[in-house]
Amino acid sequence: MDIDEGGYLMWAATRTRITGYSHVQESLPCQDYAESQVISGCMLCAVADGASTAPLGEVGASIAVESVKNYFKNTSVAEIESKALEQVSKEIKQDFFRFLNRKMEILPYPTRHIDYATTIAFITLWEEQDYFLCGVIGDCMIGLFPTEGGPAVLSGMDATDRSPHTSFITDPNIPFLIFEGNLSKYRGFVLSTDGCAKGGILSFDGHFDMEVAQILFDYLPKTQNPEIWLSQFIEQNISIFTSDDLSMCVIYPEFEHRTIPVIEPKHTSTQKLPNHEPKNKTREKYPSLSLTFKMPKYTFFQRIVSKQATKPKSVLPGVAKDLITIVLKTAVSKIRSHRSR
């Protein structure tokens, strides 16, 4: 994690991004972007996923993250808590379009906003104020893990709609889905692009795989090289099930001596994200988010074995066998024809 303008926090963040197999095969750049940084007394983490259909999606992803970082660098927690969350969403998007228009002006060729289409998820932590704010546009995801009760997932992806359509920050009419809370009531957070969901950490019914979460929160505080460990973990256990780019940022308590309660998987139930009580009592509360979670059919590692066992076999051996058969039959036919003369 990068440090800017000083400040040592009790929370640590580890980020990584991996270029998808399909992009490697087609010599395309990674269109994901991930960032974690301490700025102006707060910790900011963000992931963005440039649209594959956008010619400058990877540029849009980096601009989106940089604009969010700039907003929180120049906005205090007191200012944020004094505003309606809808206003915070509006101001973050204004910063994005200001950054984007500046980029478009210096390019030697004309481009459109849609050419930079990207989804994004961010979270900002103020430990001294015991406060965090997170937001998402599109199918990026934020896993929130409270110290009591089951986890929740904040995402612009409709759990009941499996269509490939999503929202992008470049759409001026799409606001951020924002949630705020007391930092002391949570044991960690996981931000990821939709490539990780395709890889199995999150099903489309909104369930975050609890074994994945437990592994991340158990091992990252103890490893000497958390970024390398996280990259290897994703490559070995998640990226093998998707050809898409993958980005993840994990936020967790930095000191091992801090009490980290074990999360037990919950049976089917409805979990509600509790409302944070803002210091400014005049601000209207943001509506609670109601999410439903289900137990997975298999544990994390059982699911991996199951997927590997049911993975379609390559068609190449069968094709090669057919070609050899055709060649042999042709050769035999020519030999017989030659002998009959």
Salt bridges, closest charged atoms under 4 A:
ASP2 OD2 - ARG15 NH2 3.62
ASP4 OD2 - LYS73 NZ 3.61
GLU5 OE2 - LYS73 NZ 3.98
GLU35 OE1 - ARG15 NH1 3.81
GLU35 OE2 - LYS69 NZ 3.37
GLU66 OE1 - LYS69 NZ 3.32
GLU81 OE2 - HIS276 NE2 3.32
GLU91 OE1 - LYS83 NZ 2.85
ASP95 OD1 - ARG98 NH2 1.91
ASP115 OD1 - ARG112 NH2 2.96
GLU180 OE1 - ARG283 NH2 2.63
ASP194 OD2 - LYS198 NZ 3.40
ASP209 OD2 - ARG303 NH2 2.44
ASP244 OD2 - LYS198 NZ 3.12
ASP245 OD2 - HIS23 ND1 3.08
GLU277 OE2 - LYS281 NZ 3.65
GLU277 OE1 - LYS285 NZ 3.35
